[in-house]
Amino acid sequence: MHYVARRRCATRRHRSDGGDELQTTGFKGVSGWDPFEEDNLTLRRFLRTRGHNIGKASAMLLKYLAWKRAVKPRGFISDDEVHNQLAQEKVYTQGFDKMGRPMVYLFAARHFPRRDFDELKRYVVYQEKFAAVVDLKGWGYVNCDIKASVAGLDIIKNYYPEQLGQVFLVHVPFVFMAAWKLGCTFVDNNTKKKFVFIDDRDLSGTLRDVVDESQLPDVYGGKFKLQGYNHSSPPSSTCN
């Protein structure tokens, strides 16, 4: 609750900031904008992403609105629409970092490329989270899915500006680096800077600098157990 309250307070302070108020007001004239769907905070993210150019930000917003209504016409993605992805038990969404952002923990060795690419893209929208730990222990070429990774980052970059926090990559095998060098050529520099590789020796300390131990899973030296879809058993400890 402490971190939820902190996040809400930070959001209120951001919304009360009048620095972008005039531009935000002009931005609201965009055709198709619905104040019940996108608040001022959302509009400001689009403005900042496009350098406060109302024309460019408006074009980006229109593209987002059209995309959102096509991808989630009911306003959300249901569990049934991403059942195959959830069944892999590869993502755990629990706790907050010290900035109040929701945390996602992805166990990459549980991901296997599938033919239903549309479902995987829906899964990215289903998550809509902001900071992440990607655990690569046991990852191999059978788990490599550059197409899906690039598509996921494109969705975040184009439709959820400024919502991706840092992504910490842990237990990184040597074989992963070859795939990273290939995949990162498709990623813009601003997004690329958010990826942080953590040495196993620094794992627990580095994560606790970012996430309070009360919000950090026990597999990384924290105090709670991960619970995934259907509250299945969390993975065995991966923290050295």
C-alpha positions as CSV (number, residue, x, y, z in Angstrom):
1,M,0.0,0.0,0.0
2,H,2.9,2.4,0.8
3,Y,4.1,2.2,-2.8
4,V,0.6,2.4,-4.3
5,A,0.0,5.6,-2.3
6,R,3.4,7.0,-3.4
7,R,2.6,6.3,-7.0
8,R,-0.8,8.0,-6.7
9,C,0.7,11.0,-5.0
10,A,3.3,11.3,-7.7
11,T,0.6,11.2,-10.3
12,R,-1.4,13.9,-8.7
13,R,1.7,16.2,-8.5
14,H,2.4,15.5,-12.1
15,R,-1.1,16.4,-13.1
16,S,-1.1,19.6,-11.1
17,D,2.0,20.8,-12.9
18,G,1.0,23.6,-15.2
19,G,4.1,23.6,-17.3
20,D,2.4,21.8,-20.2
21,E,-1.1,23.2,-19.6
22,L,-1.5,25.5,-22.6
23,Q,-0.2,22.9,-25.0
24,T,-2.3,20.2,-23.4
25,T,-5.4,22.3,-23.8
26,G,-4.6,22.8,-27.5
27,F,-3.9,19.1,-27.8
28,K,-7.4,18.2,-26.7
29,G,-8.9,19.4,-30.0
30,V,-7.6,16.3,-31.7
31,S,-10.5,14.5,-33.4
32,G,-11.5,11.3,-31.5
33,W,-9.9,12.2,-28.2
34,D,-12.1,11.1,-25.3
35,P,-11.3,12.7,-21.8
36,F,-12.7,9.6,-20.2
37,E,-10.1,7.4,-21.9
38,E,-7.0,9.6,-21.9
39,D,-6.3,12.1,-19.1
40,N,-3.9,15.0,-19.1
41,L,-1.0,12.8,-17.9
42,T,-1.4,10.7,-21.1
43,L,-1.5,13.7,-23.3
44,R,1.6,15.1,-21.8
45,R,3.5,11.9,-22.4
46,F,2.7,12.2,-26.1
47,L,3.7,15.9,-26.2
48,R,7.1,15.2,-24.5
49,T,7.8,12.3,-26.8
50,R,7.3,14.5,-29.8
51,G,9.3,17.5,-28.4
52,H,6.1,19.5,-27.5
53,N,5.2,19.7,-31.2
54,I,1.4,19.7,-31.1
55,G,1.1,18.6,-34.8
56,K,3.4,15.6,-34.4
57,A,2.0,14.7,-31.0
58,S,-1.5,14.9,-32.4
59,A,-0.6,12.5,-35.3
60,M,0.9,10.1,-32.8
61,L,-2.2,10.3,-30.6
62,L,-4.5,9.7,-33.6
63,K,-2.5,6.6,-34.5
64,Y,-2.7,5.4,-30.9
65,L,-6.5,5.9,-30.7
66,A,-7.1,4.0,-33.9
67,W,-4.8,1.2,-32.9
68,K,-6.3,0.9,-29.4
69,R,-9.8,0.6,-30.7
70,A,-8.8,-2.1,-33.1
71,V,-6.7,-4.1,-30.6
72,K,-9.0,-3.8,-27.6
73,P,-12.4,-2.6,-28.7
74,R,-13.9,-3.3,-25.2
75,G,-11.2,-1.3,-23.6
76,F,-9.2,-4.3,-22.2
77,I,-7.7,-7.6,-23.2
78,S,-9.3,-10.6,-21.5
79,D,-7.5,-13.6,-20.1
80,D,-9.2,-15.9,-22.7
81,E,-7.6,-13.8,-25.5
82,V,-4.1,-14.5,-24.3
83,H,-4.7,-18.0,-22.7
84,N,-1.7,-19.7,-24.5
85,Q,0.7,-17.0,-23.3
86,L,-0.6,-17.0,-19.7
87,A,-0.4,-20.8,-19.6
88,Q,3.4,-20.6,-20.1
89,E,3.7,-19.1,-16.6
90,K,6.6,-16.9,-17.8
91,V,5.5,-13.5,-16.4
92,Y,4.8,-12.5,-12.9
93,T,3.4,-9.0,-12.2
94,Q,3.8,-8.0,-8.5
95,G,5.0,-5.2,-6.4
96,F,6.4,-1.7,-7.3
97,D,9.8,-0.2,-7.6
98,K,10.9,2.8,-5.5
99,M,9.5,5.2,-8.0
100,G,6.0,3.6,-7.7
101,R,6.1,1.8,-11.0
102,P,4.6,-1.7,-11.3
103,M,7.1,-4.5,-11.6
104,V,7.1,-7.3,-14.1
105,Y,9.3,-10.4,-13.8
106,L,9.9,-12.3,-17.0
107,F,11.5,-15.8,-17.1
108,A,12.7,-15.9,-20.6
109,A,13.5,-19.7,-20.7
110,R,9.8,-20.3,-20.5
111,H,9.0,-18.4,-23.7
112,F,8.7,-20.4,-26.9
113,P,8.0,-18.8,-30.3
114,R,4.5,-19.5,-31.5
115,R,2.7,-19.2,-34.8
116,D,-0.1,-17.1,-33.2
117,F,1.8,-13.8,-33.4
118,D,-1.4,-11.7,-33.0
119,E,-2.0,-13.4,-29.6
120,L,1.6,-12.5,-28.5
121,K,1.0,-8.8,-29.5
122,R,-2.2,-8.9,-27.5
123,Y,-0.2,-10.2,-24.6
124,V,2.1,-7.2,-24.6
125,V,-1.0,-4.9,-24.5
126,Y,-2.5,-7.1,-21.7
127,Q,0.5,-6.4,-19.5
128,E,1.0,-2.7,-20.0
129,K,3.5,-2.4,-17.3
130,F,6.5,-0.2,-16.7
131,A,9.6,-1.7,-15.2
132,A,10.9,-5.2,-15.5
133,V,13.4,-7.9,-14.5
134,V,14.2,-10.3,-17.3
135,D,15.7,-13.5,-15.9
136,L,17.6,-15.3,-18.7
137,K,18.7,-18.4,-16.7
138,G,18.3,-21.4,-18.9
139,W,17.7,-19.3,-22.0
140,G,18.7,-20.9,-25.3
141,Y,18.2,-20.5,-29.0
142,V,15.0,-22.4,-28.7
143,N,13.6,-19.5,-26.7
144,C,15.0,-16.8,-29.1
145,D,12.2,-14.7,-30.6
146,I,13.6,-11.5,-32.1
147,K,10.4,-10.8,-34.1
148,A,8.3,-10.9,-30.9
149,S,10.8,-8.8,-28.9
150,V,11.0,-6.1,-31.5
151,A,7.2,-6.1,-32.0
152,G,6.7,-5.7,-28.2
153,L,9.1,-2.8,-28.0
154,D,7.5,-1.1,-31.0
155,I,4.1,-1.3,-29.3
156,I,5.5,0.3,-26.1
157,K,7.4,2.9,-28.0
158,N,4.6,3.9,-30.4
159,Y,1.6,3.6,-28.2
160,Y,2.8,3.8,-24.6
161,P,5.4,6.6,-24.6
162,E,7.4,7.1,-21.5
163,Q,5.8,4.1,-19.7
164,L,8.7,1.7,-20.0
165,G,11.1,2.1,-17.1
166,Q,14.4,0.3,-16.7
167,V,14.7,-3.3,-17.8
168,F,17.2,-5.4,-15.8
169,L,18.6,-8.4,-17.5
170,V,19.9,-11.0,-15.0
171,H,21.6,-14.4,-15.2
172,V,22.6,-13.5,-18.8
173,P,24.2,-16.5,-20.7
174,F,26.9,-15.9,-23.2
175,V,24.8,-17.3,-26.0
176,F,22.2,-14.6,-25.4
177,M,24.6,-11.8,-26.3
178,A,24.7,-12.8,-30.0
179,A,21.0,-12.6,-30.2
180,W,21.1,-9.2,-28.4
181,K,23.6,-7.8,-30.8
182,L,21.3,-8.7,-33.7
183,G,18.0,-7.7,-32.0
184,C,19.2,-4.3,-30.7
185,T,19.9,-3.1,-34.2
186,F,16.1,-2.8,-34.5
187,V,15.7,-0.8,-31.3
188,D,16.0,3.0,-31.0
189,N,18.8,4.4,-28.8
190,N,16.4,5.9,-26.2
191,T,14.8,2.5,-25.6
192,K,18.2,0.7,-25.7
193,K,19.5,2.8,-22.9
194,K,16.8,1.4,-20.6
195,F,18.3,-2.1,-20.7
196,V,20.7,-2.8,-17.9
197,F,22.8,-6.0,-17.7
198,I,23.5,-7.1,-14.1
199,D,26.4,-9.3,-13.2
200,D,25.4,-12.2,-10.9
201,R,27.7,-10.9,-8.2
202,D,25.8,-7.6,-8.1
203,L,22.3,-9.0,-8.6
204,S,20.7,-8.7,-5.1
205,G,22.3,-5.4,-4.2
206,T,21.5,-3.7,-7.6
207,L,17.9,-4.8,-7.5
208,R,17.5,-3.6,-3.9
209,D,18.7,-0.2,-4.9
210,V,15.7,0.0,-7.2
211,V,13.1,-2.1,-5.5
212,D,12.6,-2.1,-1.7
213,E,13.1,-5.6,-0.3
214,S,9.5,-5.7,0.9
215,Q,8.5,-5.4,-2.8
216,L,11.2,-7.7,-4.2
217,P,10.7,-11.5,-4.7
218,D,12.5,-13.9,-2.5
219,V,14.3,-15.4,-5.5
220,Y,16.2,-12.1,-5.7
221,G,16.8,-11.6,-2.0
222,G,13.5,-10.0,-1.2
223,K,10.6,-10.9,1.1
224,F,7.7,-12.1,-0.9
225,K,6.9,-15.1,-3.2
226,L,6.0,-14.7,-6.8
227,Q,2.5,-15.7,-7.8
228,G,1.6,-16.0,-11.5
229,Y,-1.5,-16.9,-13.4
230,N,-3.8,-19.1,-11.4
231,H,-1.4,-18.5,-8.4
232,S,0.8,-21.4,-9.5
233,S,4.0,-22.2,-7.7
234,P,6.8,-19.7,-8.3
235,P,10.0,-20.8,-10.0
236,S,12.8,-22.2,-7.9
237,S,15.4,-19.8,-6.5
238,T,17.7,-18.3,-9.1
239,C,19.6,-16.0,-6.8
240,N,23.2,-17.0,-6.1
